[in-house]
Amino acid sequence: MSLLGRFLGSGRSKAYAEGVDHLEEGRYAEAVDSLRIAALGKSDTPSGSLASFHFRQALLREGRRLLRTEAKAEAVPYFAEAAALWDQYPDLHCLLGAAHGLTGSWETALVEGRVALRLNADYAEARLLEAVALQALGRDREAVLSLNDLVESGRRVDHWLINSLADKGPYQESNIPDDLMTILERSLSGQSEKEEVASAVALCRAGRWEEGLERFADLVERRPRYPDYRTRHAAALFQMGQNEKALAEVEAALALNESYRTAVDLKGLILAEEGQLHAAAEFLREADEKLQDAKPASTHEELFAAYLRGVLALMTGRAASVRDVLGEWPDLIRNFARAELLLAAAEHLTDQPAACGRRLTALVDEWTAEPIYFYLQACHQLAARNFQEVAGVLSRWPSAGTEGRDNRPLYLEGLVAVQQGRVPSAPDETADGGDEAIAEAAWTFLGARSEFLQGADTKCWWSCQKLVDQGLATEGVLRLQTRAAAVASGEIAPDWKPVPVIPDSCLPGAVHYQVNCGQAAEAAAMVAGHREVHPENLMGFWLDASFWLDPVRNWIA
């Protein structure tokens, strides 16, 4: 599955899935054609979604590829489309200007370079483009001013391009370097240090983490004061499970630039991954207060940042605030389904079952090949005893894309039966649900409920006791066990007493309390035990941090 597939979930539209595959395989022109459909639809306007982000990346990568060939003029339409759609991005105007200039249209190149500089006065490549364009137009005096402005910006920005030119200045008409155009072409076509970064990222995305890690380590050693390199190095360490080193590296990046949002979010993610959910939430809250006036991150990073903060709000008992951070994002169902699901969870936890159900229904309708949404929707309807709706969900259950036989529909059918007072069919012992299989404990409890319906009270009691002995006592298990004990005809020890358990209604509060006391591991164990017996209880999903974080773990890779 592609990196984006792991972020958003598989089952995207055909055009989207094909576009992502083309992009990651280096077939950028084909990626452009597919992702244009997925990103723009009928609106001809990018939505700010991750699909739009990858469409922009496809345009840039194909344009850069063409700049490295003799067919430089063919790069112009790609950059022009990108700059028209995202006209506030200075790098797009700079690339468009360079493409025009390298094919002889230096007047247009100068215009686009200056547009980029209006958007970011310290954009080194745009300042170089301005200087090269002025030199090509015979305006050497102005070119000198641009070069000196470029060197002067080195007081504010640490950039390899500035560093490479600084020792040759100050510039006059007599000492303008004669290789400026070559430097421009190398820096913008991807033949510079940027290409090394892109290569390291590509290695990581291909799963070659050790090689990518070495590349990032080399870049950090070469440019120790570049927070971007340190942050990417930290991300690679994080993906390798070296969280302690990753945290140290991201702290070093923040020491260089405390307002670097990518580093801020990565630190929050690492803390959350380490189980420090409350600490992660507090760190991000404090960072956000400091960064209110800071330059915003790119759209896809802003979306992830909102999602991460929403997850931490949910896990620390502030479910009502999830909508505050995610509610304004457009079309999450299509663009980031897990974020839409997070909103559904928040509504469930704040006693809005109808709103939660509407979101789950919409997710099922949009993601027709994703069993997880069907399962969650069926569980939601089951809790409300809407048995016809459960049957409708089961009739549409996706069959493609699962390894082995998915045993969740069989389990749901059994639950419907016992809730209706019917004895369910005996489960198929060979049923295999793959990674999403219903646990043995849940089948044991379903069997106990069936035994009770059949009047096998003592047998039911012992089935429940089996779960208790395994440390899987729940309110539901004890409720059934005490009912069975009251009417059992077999032998039950006269001194037996039900073990104390946390009521199901107290589960969210207990989890939030433990998380906020720094006991996230204990909270996770409590949720895991409950879900093992009652996988139909949506709280077992909503209160599981890994359910929310695992699918987006590779976001920064």
C-alpha positions in Angstrom: 0.0 0.0 0.0 1.2 3.5 -0.8 2.3 6.0 1.9 -0.8 8.0 1.3 -2.9 4.9 1.3 -1.6 4.2 4.8 -2.4 7.8 5.8 -6.0 7.9 4.4 -6.8 4.2 4.2 -7.0 2.1 1.1 -10.1 2.1 -1.1 -9.7 5.5 -2.7 -11.2 6.2 -6.0 -9.6 4.5 -8.9 -8.1 7.7 -10.2 -6.7 8.6 -6.8 -5.2 5.2 -6.2 -3.6 5.1 -9.6 -2.2 8.6 -9.2 -0.5 7.8 -5.9 0.9 4.6 -7.4 2.3 6.5 -10.4 3.7 9.2 -8.2 5.6 6.8 -6.0 6.9 4.8 -9.0 8.3 8.0 -10.6 5.8 8.2 -13.5 4.9 11.8 -12.8 3.1 12.7 -16.0 0.7 9.8 -15.5 0.3 10.8 -11.9 -0.6 14.3 -12.9 -3.4 13.1 -15.2 -4.9 10.8 -12.5 -4.5 13.1 -9.6 -6.0 16.1 -11.4 -9.3 14.2 -11.5 -9.0 13.2 -7.8 -7.9 16.6 -6.6 -10.1 19.0 -8.6 -13.1 17.0 -9.6 -15.6 19.2 -11.4 -14.6 22.4 -9.5 -11.3 23.1 -11.1 -10.2 24.4 -7.7 -8.0 22.5 -5.3 -9.8 21.7 -2.0 -6.8 21.8 0.3 -6.9 18.1 0.7 -4.0 15.7 0.7 -5.1 14.6 -2.8 -4.5 18.2 -3.9 -1.1 18.2 -2.2 0.0 15.2 -4.1 -1.4 16.6 -7.3 0.8 19.6 -6.8 3.8 17.4 -6.0 3.2 15.4 -9.3 3.2 18.7 -11.3 6.4 19.9 -9.6 8.2 16.6 -10.0 7.4 16.3 -13.7 8.4 19.9 -14.3 11.7 19.4 -12.5 12.3 16.3 -14.4 11.8 18.1 -17.7 14.1 21.0 -16.5 16.9 18.4 -16.3 16.5 17.5 -20.0 16.7 19.3 -23.3 12.9 19.6 -23.3 12.9 22.5 -20.8 10.0 24.2 -22.6 7.8 21.3 -21.9 8.2 22.0 -18.2 6.4 25.4 -18.5 2.8 24.0 -18.6 3.3 21.9 -15.5 4.6 24.8 -13.5 2.1 27.2 -15.0 -0.8 25.0 -13.9 0.6 24.7 -10.4 1.2 28.4 -10.1 -2.4 29.2 -11.3 -4.0 26.8 -8.9 -1.8 27.8 -5.9 -0.9 31.4 -6.7 0.2 32.2 -3.1 3.1 29.7 -3.2 6.4 31.5 -4.0 8.2 28.3 -5.0 5.7 27.7 -7.8 6.2 31.2 -9.3 10.0 30.8 -9.0 9.9 27.5 -10.8 7.6 28.8 -13.5 9.9 31.8 -14.0 13.0 29.6 -14.2 11.4 27.4 -16.8 10.5 30.5 -18.9 14.0 31.9 -18.5 15.8 28.8 -19.4 13.9 28.7 -22.6 14.7 32.3 -23.4 11.7 34.2 -22.0 13.7 36.3 -19.5 11.1 39.1 -19.2 8.5 36.6 -18.1 11.1 35.0 -15.8 11.8 38.3 -14.1 8.0 39.0 -13.5 7.5 35.5 -11.9 10.7 35.8 -9.8 9.5 39.1 -8.4 6.1 37.7 -7.7 7.8 35.0 -5.7 9.9 37.7 -3.8 6.7 39.6 -3.0 5.4 36.5 -1.3 8.7 35.7 0.4 11.4 38.4 0.4 14.0 36.0 1.7 13.4 33.3 -0.9 17.0 32.7 -2.0 16.2 30.9 -5.3 13.8 33.6 -6.3 16.4 36.3 -5.6 18.9 34.4 -7.7 16.3 34.1 -10.5 15.9 37.8 -10.4 19.7 38.4 -10.7 20.0 35.9 -13.6 17.1 37.4 -15.4 18.5 40.9 -15.1 21.9 39.8 -16.2 20.4 38.0 -19.2 18.5 41.2 -20.1 21.7 43.2 -20.0 20.7 45.0 -16.8 24.0 44.2 -14.9 23.7 47.1 -12.5 20.4 45.8 -11.2 21.7 42.3 -11.2 24.5 43.4 -8.8 21.9 44.8 -6.5 20.0 41.5 -6.5 23.1 39.5 -5.8 24.1 41.7 -2.9 20.5 41.5 -1.5 20.8 37.7 -1.8 24.1 37.7 0.2 22.6 40.2 2.8 19.7 37.8 3.4 22.2 35.4 4.8 22.0 37.5 8.0 18.5 36.3 8.4 18.4 32.9 6.6 20.9 30.0 6.7 20.8 28.7 3.1 23.4 26.7 1.1 22.9 28.9 -2.0 23.6 32.1 0.0 26.6 30.4 1.7 28.1 29.4 -1.7 28.0 33.0 -3.0 28.7 35.0 0.1 32.5 34.6 0.1 32.6 36.1 -3.4 30.9 39.3 -2.6 30.3 42.2 -2.3 29.4 42.2 -6.0 30.1 44.8 -8.6 29.5 44.7 -12.3 33.0 43.5 -12.8 32.8 40.4 -10.6 29.3 39.0 -11.4 29.9 35.2 -11.5 29.7 33.8 -15.0 28.0 30.6 -13.8 24.8 32.1 -12.3 22.6 30.4 -14.8 24.1 27.0 -14.2 23.7 27.5 -10.4 20.0 28.5 -11.0 19.3 25.5 -13.2 21.0 23.1 -10.7 19.2 24.6 -7.7 15.7 24.5 -9.2 15.7 21.4 -11.4 16.6 19.2 -8.5 20.3 18.7 -9.0 21.3 20.4 -5.7 21.2 19.5 -2.0 17.4 19.5 -2.3 17.7 16.5 -4.6 19.7 14.8 -1.8 16.9 15.4 0.6 14.3 14.2 -2.0 16.5 11.1 -2.5 16.6 10.4 1.2 12.8 10.8 1.5 12.3 8.4 -1.5 14.4 5.8 0.2 12.3 6.0 3.3 9.1 5.8 1.4 10.4 2.7 -0.3 11.0 1.1 3.1 14.8 1.4 2.8 14.9 3.1 6.2 18.6 2.3 7.0 19.8 4.0 3.8 17.5 6.9 4.2 18.7 7.3 7.8 22.3 7.4 6.6 21.5 10.1 4.1 19.7 12.3 6.6 22.5 11.8 9.1 25.0 13.0 6.5 22.9 16.0 5.7 22.7 16.9 9.4 26.4 16.5 9.8 27.0 18.8 6.8 24.3 21.4 7.8 23.9 21.1 11.6 22.0 24.4 11.8 19.3 23.4 9.4 16.2 22.5 11.5 14.5 20.9 8.4 17.3 18.3 8.0 17.3 17.6 11.8 13.5 17.1 11.7 13.6 14.8 8.8 16.4 12.8 10.4 14.2 12.6 13.6 11.3 11.3 11.5 13.5 8.6 10.0 14.7 7.6 13.5 11.1 7.6 14.7 10.2 5.2 11.9 13.0 2.9 12.9 11.7 2.8 16.4 14.6 4.8 17.8 12.3 7.2 19.6 14.8 8.4 22.2 17.2 9.5 19.5 14.3 10.9 17.4 13.2 13.0 20.4 16.7 14.3 21.0 17.0 15.3 17.3 13.7 17.0 17.1 14.5 18.9 20.3 17.7 20.1 18.5 15.6 21.3 15.6 13.3 23.2 17.9 16.3 24.8 19.6 17.3 26.2 16.2 13.8 27.2 15.3 11.1 26.9 18.0 8.4 28.0 15.5 9.1 25.2 13.0 5.7 23.6 13.0 6.7 20.3 11.5 9.2 19.8 14.3 6.5 20.8 16.8 4.1 18.3 15.5 6.7 15.5 15.2 7.6 16.0 18.8 3.9 15.7 19.7 3.6 12.5 17.7 6.7 10.9 19.3 5.4 11.7 22.8 2.0 10.3 21.9 3.7 7.2 20.4 5.6 6.8 23.7 2.3 6.7 25.6 2.9 10.2 27.0 -0.5 11.4 25.7 -1.1 14.0 28.4 2.4 15.4 28.0 2.0 15.5 24.2 -1.3 17.4 24.6 0.2 19.9 27.0 3.3 20.4 24.8 1.2 21.1 21.7 -1.1 23.4 23.7 1.8 25.5 24.9 3.5 25.5 21.5 0.2 26.6 19.8 0.0 29.6 22.1 3.5 30.6 21.2 2.9 30.1 17.4 -0.4 32.0 17.0 1.3 34.5 14.8 3.8 32.2 13.2 3.8 31.4 9.5 1.3 28.6 8.9 2.5 25.2 7.8 1.5 23.7 4.4 -2.1 22.6 4.1 -1.5 18.9 4.5 0.6 19.4 7.5 -2.0 21.7 9.0 -4.6 19.0 8.5 -2.4 16.4 10.2 -1.7 18.8 13.0 -5.4 19.3 13.6 -6.0 15.6 13.5 -3.2 14.9 16.0 -4.6 17.6 18.4 -8.1 16.1 17.9 -6.8 12.6 18.9 -5.1 14.0 22.0 -8.3 15.9 23.0 -10.3 12.7 22.6 -7.9 10.7 24.7 -7.5 13.3 27.5 -11.3 13.7 28.1 -11.9 16.8 26.0 -14.0 15.2 23.2 -16.2 18.3 22.8 -13.1 20.2 21.6 -12.4 17.8 18.7 -14.9 19.7 16.5 -13.1 22.9 17.3 -9.9 21.7 15.6 -11.4 19.6 12.8 -14.9 20.9 12.2 -13.9 23.5 9.7 -12.0 21.3 7.3 -13.9 20.6 4.1 -14.9 17.2 2.8 -13.1 15.1 5.4 -15.1 12.1 4.4 -13.3 12.0 1.0 -10.0 13.6 1.9 -9.2 12.2 5.3 -11.6 9.6 6.4 -10.0 8.8 9.7 -10.4 12.4 10.7 -14.1 12.2 9.9 -14.3 9.1 12.0 -12.6 11.0 14.9 -15.5 13.5 14.7 -18.0 10.6 14.9 -16.2 9.3 18.0 -16.3 12.7 19.6 -20.0 12.9 19.0 -20.5 9.4 20.5 -18.5 10.4 23.6 -20.6 13.6 24.0 -23.9 11.8 23.8 -24.8 12.6 20.2 -25.5 9.1 18.9 -27.6 10.3 16.0 -24.9 12.7 14.7 -22.3 9.9 15.1 -24.5 7.5 13.2 -24.9 10.0 10.3 -21.1 10.2 9.9 -20.7 6.5 10.0 -23.4 6.1 7.4 -21.6 8.6 5.2 -18.3 6.8 5.6 -19.8 3.5 4.6 -21.4 5.1 1.5 -18.1 6.7 0.5 -15.7 3.9 1.3 -17.5 0.9 -0.1 -14.4 -1.3 0.0 -13.4 -0.6 3.6 -14.7 -3.2 6.0 -13.8 -1.2 9.1 -16.4 1.4 8.4 -19.1 -1.3 7.8 -18.1 -2.9 11.1 -18.3 0.3 13.1 -21.6 1.2 11.5 -23.1 -2.2 12.3 -21.9 -2.0 15.9 -23.5 1.4 16.2 -26.8 0.1 14.9 -26.5 -3.0 17.1 -26.2 -0.9 20.2 -29.4 0.9 19.3 -31.0 -2.5 18.6 -31.7 -1.5 15.0 -31.5 -5.0 13.7 -32.8 -4.3 10.2 -30.1 -1.7 9.7 -27.5 -4.2 10.9 -28.8 -6.7 8.4 -28.5 -4.0 5.7 -24.9 -3.2 6.6 -24.0 -6.9 6.5 -25.7 -7.4 3.1 -23.3 -4.8 1.7 -20.2 -6.0 3.4 -17.2 -5.7 1.1 -15.6 -9.0 0.3 -12.5 -7.9 -1.7 -9.1 -7.0 -0.3 -9.2 -9.1 2.9 -6.8 -11.9 3.7 -8.6 -15.1 4.5 -12.2 -15.0 5.6 -13.4 -12.0 7.6 -15.2 -13.4 10.7 -16.7 -10.1 11.8 -20.0 -10.5 9.9 -20.5 -14.0 11.4 -19.9 -12.6 14.9 -22.3 -9.7 14.3 -25.0 -12.2 13.1 -24.5 -14.1 16.4 -24.9 -10.9 18.4 -28.1 -10.0 16.6 -29.4 -13.5 17.3 -28.8 -13.5 21.0 -30.2 -9.9 21.4 -33.3 -11.1 19.7 -33.5 -14.1 22.0 -32.5 -16.6 19.4 -29.7 -19.2 19.6 -27.0 -18.3 17.1 -25.5 -20.7 14.7 -22.4 -22.4 15.9 -19.3 -20.4 14.7 -17.1 -21.8 12.0 -13.9 -22.7 13.9 -11.9 -22.1 10.7 -13.2 -18.5 10.2 -10.2 -16.3 9.9 -10.5 -12.5 10.2 -6.8 -11.8 9.6 -5.6 -8.8 11.5 -9.1 -7.8 12.4 -10.2 -11.2 13.7 -12.7 -11.4 16.5 -10.8 -12.6 19.6 -11.4 -16.0 21.2 -12.7 -14.3 24.3 -15.5 -12.6 22.4 -16.6 -16.0 20.9 -16.5 -17.5 24.4 -18.8 -14.8 25.8 -21.1 -15.1 22.8 -21.2 -18.8 23.5 -22.0 -18.1 27.1 -25.0 -16.0 26.1 -26.1 -18.7 23.8 -25.8 -21.3 26.6 -28.0 -19.1 28.9 -30.7 -18.8 26.2 -30.7 -22.6 26.0 -31.1 -23.0 29.8 -27.5 -24.4 30.3 -27.1 -22.1 33.2 -24.2 -23.9 35.0 -22.3 -24.2 31.7 -22.9 -20.5 31.1 -21.5 -19.7 34.6 -18.4 -21.7 33.9 -17.9 -20.0 30.5 -18.0 -16.6 32.3 -15.7 -17.9 35.0 -13.2 -18.8 32.3 -13.1 -15.2 31.2 -12.8 -14.0 34.8 -9.9 -16.4 35.4 -8.2 -14.9 32.3 -8.4 -11.4 33.8 -11.2 -10.5 31.4 -14.0 -9.7 33.8 -16.3 -7.0 32.6 -19.7 -5.6 33.6 -21.3 -7.7 30.9 -19.6 -10.9 31.9 -20.4 -10.4 35.6 -24.0 -9.5 34.8 -24.5 -12.7 32.8 -22.6 -14.8 35.4 -24.7 -13.6 38.3 -27.9 -14.3 36.4 -26.7 -17.7 35.6 -25.6 -18.3 39.2 -29.1 -17.4 40.5 -30.8 -20.2 38.5 -28.0 -22.7 38.0 -28.9 -26.3 38.7 -25.3 -27.5 38.8 -22.7 -27.1 41.4 -21.4 -23.6 42.1 -19.3 -22.9 45.3 -21.6 -21.4 47.9 -19.0 -18.8 48.9 -18.6 -17.6 45.3 -18.8 -13.8 45.0 -18.7 -11.7 41.8 -15.4 -9.9 41.3 -15.5 -6.1 41.3 -15.4 -4.5 37.9 -15.6 -1.0 36.4 -19.1 -0.4 35.0 -19.1 0.1 31.2 -20.4 3.6 31.7 -17.3 4.5 33.7 -14.8 3.2 31.1 -14.3 6.6 29.3 -13.8 8.5 32.5 -11.4 5.8 33.9 -9.3 5.9 30.7 -9.2 9.7 30.6 -8.2 9.8 34.3 -5.3 7.3 33.8 -4.1 9.1 30.7 -4.1 12.4 32.5 -2.1 10.8 35.4 0.5 9.6 33.0 -0.7 6.0 33.0 -1.6 5.7 29.3 -0.2 2.1 29.2 -2.5 1.0 32.0 -5.4 2.7 30.2 -4.5 1.0 26.9 -4.4 -2.4 28.7 -7.9 -1.7 30.2 -9.3 -0.8 26.8 -7.7 -3.8 25.1 -9.1 -6.2 27.7 -12.6 -4.8 27.3 -12.4 -4.9 23.5 -11.2 -8.5 23.6 -14.5 -9.6 25.2 -16.8 -6.9 23.6 -15.4 -5.9 20.2 -18.8 -4.6 19.3 -18.5 -1.8 22.0 -17.4 1.2 20.0 -15.7 2.6 23.1 -13.0 0.0 22.6 -12.1 1.7 19.4 -12.7 5.4 20.4 -10.5 5.0 23.6 -7.6 3.2 21.9 -4.9 5.7 21.0 -3.2 3.2 18.6 -6.5 3.0 16.6 -6.1 6.7 15.8 -2.3 7.0 15.6 -1.1 3.8 13.8 -2.8 4.6 10.4 -1.0 8.0 10.3 2.3 7.0 11.7 4.1 7.5 8.4 2.7 10.9 7.7 6.1 12.7 7.9 8.2 10.0 6.2 
